Amino acid sequence: MPTPWPKTPPTAEELASFAGARRGSFWLDELPGRPEPQPPLTGAGRADLAIVGGGYTGLWTAIHAKVDDPGRDVVLLEAGRCGDAASGRNGGFVEASLTHGTANGLARFPDEMATLDRLGRENFDGLLADIARLGIDADLELPGALTLLLEPHQEAWIDDELEAAHRFGHVAEAFRTPEAAAALVRSPLVRAAIWHRSGAGLVHPGKLAAGLLRAALELGVRVHEHTAVGAIDGGRGTRVSGRGRGSASGSVELRTATGARLEASRVVLGTNALPSLLPAVRRRIVPVYDYVLMSEPLDAAQRAAIGWAGRQGLSDATNQFHYLRLTADDRLLIGGYDAVYRYGGPVGPHLDDAPEVFGRLAQHLFTLFPPLRGLRFSHRWGGAIDTCSRFSVFFDVAHGGRVVSAAGYTGLGVGATRWGARTALDLVDGRETEATTLAFVRRRPVPFPPEPLRWAGIQLTRNRLAAADERDGRRGLWLGTLDRLGLGFDS
């Protein structure tokens, strides 16, 4: 059975709905309480710990480091402004999973999944506690997450989904008919739904990033914005050792595009989809672009027409999935569906606007919720996601153990970055913990092939995922081969 999404181009009305939208993230627009810009690095300096990247990974690393040792000199270098990249443009979905969902974790690390699930839940609880302890007003809500089933073949997945959730102690409930699902969300497309009541919440991404930056500054972290690091020197690169760490001595030098230099005993890299300073990481990350529309606030009649009183984060169960949520002032965000990879993997502001993708998102929203036709969008934006072949964070240790990278979150990093930062810091400091001994931490994902094979393989995979959605979920030869190699992806 084909997917319910229209096969015709967006209408003039649908295109007009976002024509006047501001180009840029809603979350960063007039962000209240944001710290003033921090000065760029100049000259030559020294630090105990240098952090490259001022998104969630970098900010959490800085906070962890100063809480561990208030006397440690920590310097964070950010190419733009802290929180302006992926941390300020995502959907704000916070989930307990470290493995991009239970199914993905079970497929890749079945022997460690119980431990990884527990660590993910502990991290989720710790994140909530830190938000409260640090006094961060991030518009936190804990409504859970709702998966919408739109095609008959997806209904067969319900029992497996519930079994996996309950096996690991999560609270989940199925609504197996359109009538039952309508009690949660009213849409002519929804056949059934699964409500994951635990381990899922929503935040305002920009406020969270600003709060983390403010907390880092208050703890004494030295932050330099508009400081792009162009090179790293400091020794021969090593792989993660059998115990998840490398030996470390001496120092590393970071050089910026403007000629400033910073010498540091340890370095943590949290550069997400931007080209890594480590070649081994660059081979394992592809920047896939995701695009988002944010609406004007819904009025009372519109809210009533679509139900959604529980305010859960929404996604649908197709391979090319959408994600939707409401903001504190009842705006509606929709993103996803198209995951765009461009030949060579370029990343930059010139790629953040894609009218053809925004047109599909508007068309699909009005198909899902017909009563919202006529709604206008106030903001439109896009940006790169740091996709790796296992769809979850991985770690790389280099320069004699003095440098550690954490990357590859693949769109589920709002919560997992706190754990990734903690683990990266433990690795670079040579601490053996429960996490650092896991194969999940020690192993790196399969690298992507060089161009043109990289582009061809990604385009073929996207094509076959779309075809599977049109053929009752049947994955075919190509996707089946990727599944057997541990490279498959179905959501």
Buried (B, 14 or more C-beta within 10 A) or exposed (E): EEBBBBEEEBBEEBBEBBEEBEEBBBBBEEBEEBBEEBEBBEEEBBBBBBBBBBBBBBBBBBBBBBEEEEEBBBBBBBBBBBBBBBBBBBBBBBBBBBBBBBBBBBBBBEEBBEBBBBBBBEBBEBBBEBBEEBEBEBBBBBBBBBBBBBBEBBBEBBEEBBEBBEEBEBEBBBBBEBEBBBEBBBBEBBBBBBBBBBBBBBBBBBBBBBBBBBBBBEBEBBBBBBBBBEEBEBBEBBEBBEEBBBEBEEBBBBBBEEEBBBBBBBBBBBBBBBBBBBEBBBBBBBBBBBBBBBBBBBEEEBBEBBBBEEBBBBBBBBBBBBBBBBBEEBBBBBBBBBBBBBEEBEBEEEBBBBEEBBBBBBBBBBBBBEBBBEBEBBBBBBBBBBBBBBBBBBBBBBBBBBBBBBBBBBBBBBBBBBBBBBBBBBBBBBBEBEBBBBEBBBBBBBBBEEEEEBBEBBEEBBEBBBBBBBBEBEBEEBBEEBBEEEBBBBB
